[in-house]
Amino acid sequence: MTAKVKIRQRQDGTFEVERFTPLRRIEHLMVILTFVILVLTGFPQKFYDTSWAAWALNMCGGLDSARLIHRVSGLIFSFHLFAHLAGIAIGTLAHKLTLSLLPTTRDIRDVFATLGYYLGKRSTAPAYPKFDYRQKFEYIGIVLGGLVMVFTGLMLLYPGIVAAILPGQFIAAAKVAHTNEAMLAFLVLLIWHVYGSHFSPEVFPMDKTIFTGYITKEELKHRHTLEFARLFPEESLD
């Protein structure tokens, strides 16, 4: 999160707060694009003995073409991941970013407080900071899962180099880890992310913040109360 937050006013008088910078929005689009391509070219290779996999591979121009597209997309994703991590590290060291997506002990308390609210044990939901525990879980998951995919993918891309350094069993293990992590990431995004971004009552039918970059003050106050209080301390909160 940058130290200075932009605030703009729409024509109807509604004030909006910048939640995601243009760079983060571009990164999100890149993740969507590369992830979809990797799934469309990777899953047919994993489930090669099914009829739909043969059809999907033919749509890609054949197995060799699908492998080429998959590898190029994987290298693009790898570069993006390491560039993102490098940018976070440099920005943090330069005191231009804060690690607001790292889990804290407060997130653990928020988990139980949220469960208590859902079960009727609390009258109100907990007040969340800029990113709540659910969003942090997704972010940490995609970063750690991405690292697994990158390193295992490189091992499968260059098996000769790996075999010259490590026992051959590591290549087989990398294949299992790569394909299973891909399936896990797909299911988490399909179930967790799609619900949180589209079907959750708070945002239905779609949370457009990651695409527009802005959230209204009222939404910020309701969904991220602590961040609202930090940005607008002079305004009273209910």
C-alpha positions, 0 to 999 in steps of 0.5 A: 500500500502506498503512503498516499491514497488518491480520492476522487469524486464522481459526477453524482457526488460520490467519493471514491478511494483508490484501492488498487494502483494501475500497476496492480490492476495490470498485474491482475489482468496478467495473472488472469490471462496466463492462468487461463492459458496455463489451465487450457494447455496444461489440464489436457496434458494431465488428463490426456486419456480423456476425450475432451483432452484430445479435443482441447489439444486439437484446438491448440494445434496439437500436443507439441503446440500446446506444450510450447504455449504452456511453456512460454506462458509459464515463463511469462508467469515466472517472470511476472512472479519474480518481478512482483516479489522484487518490486515488493521487496524494493518498495518495502526497503525504500519505505514506499510500501507496507506489507499489508497483505501479510497475515497478523495475529489480528487475522486469527482473531478476525476468523473466530470473530467472523465465525461467531458473527455467522453463528449468531454469537456476535451482533456485529461483524469484526472491523477489517483493515485494508485487506481481511484474512480471506484476501490475505489467504488468497494472496499468500496462496497464489504467491506460494503456490506460484513458487511451487509451480515455477520451480517444479515447472523449471525442473520439468522443462530442464530434466537433464540439468536436474538429473545431473544434480539431483536423483531422478526421483525429484523429476517424478516428484516435481511432476506430481507436485506441479499437476496437483498444485495446478488442480488445487489452485484451479479449485481454490480460484473456482470456489473461493475466489469466484464466490468472494468476487461474484456471489458474496452478498456484499459484492453480488453480482461482481466486485469491480474494484480490481478493474476500476481501482476504486471503492466508494467511501461507503463501501470502504466504511462497511467492508474495511472499517479500520482502513476507513478510520485510518484514512478519514479519522475526522469522520465519526464511525457507527 
